[in-house]
């Protein structure tokens, strides 16, 4: 039933393109089924009488989505881009001072590491270590030490998680779909703040370590004075 509805929507898109004299290239589209089931029926979606090719992954807004909901491809893709981007400032600024090298890293390299990280933040130790290795390499290049006075990448990703959940909790339009699913707990203890969110039990790691479930744990541990001024700016969480 759902496949028929989706095919009808694709047919409407094709008709709209013909009416408005717009060219479409269905071969650039991908049909991806998000499931961890082993047995899968083939996807036979078509657009303008052209079969849409089936794929195991796709890129959406710069983030790679796999059919099994794993982020390994996104982590590898990000690391590949980061090491390539890091090569240029390390070659040009070989004789530069530490502040210049640090600024180049924070301006050119770190934004690549943190793009969409609230969504694909890894939970496996191997992937976390691979990402941290980038900052350690830059620290050794800039300050000749593996432990600079920088906030760890894991802490920065944690902060971006809480800020994103705050936007969902406060009802911002982009995050409204997540905010509508947030539920209050059945009870509150003495140490809980009144903005506590009910945690969800998940059996699989995909759900257990998803953005919402991981961030709810951090959200519920925030001090009440941090959330006591809602609505507040996300920068408030840096001191929480």
HUJOZI-V688371 format. One line per field, one symbol per residue. phi: phi as a letter, one per 20 degrees, with the letter a starting at -180 (. if undefined). psi: psi as a letter, one per 40 degrees, with the letter a starting at -180 (. if undefined). Layout:
BEGIN
phi->???
psi->???
END
This chain:
BEGIN
phi->.ffffffffffffffffffeldecdffeecdcdeadffecefedecclmcfefebebbdclndedefemedfffffffffffffffffffefdfdfefffffffffeddfgffdfmffedgfdefffffffffffffffffeclbecfedfffffffffffffffffffenfgfdfffffefceffbcefeeefefdffdeceefgefdfgffffgffffefffffefdgfcegffffee
psi->dddddddddddddddddddefhhigdeeiihhhhieidhhiihfiihffhhhiiieiihhfehhhidefiedddddddddddddddddddddfdeiiddddddddddddddddehedddehiehddddddddddddddddddefiegifihidddddddddddddddddefiddedddddehiiidihideiieeiihihhididdddfidddddddddeeiidddeefhhiidedede.
END
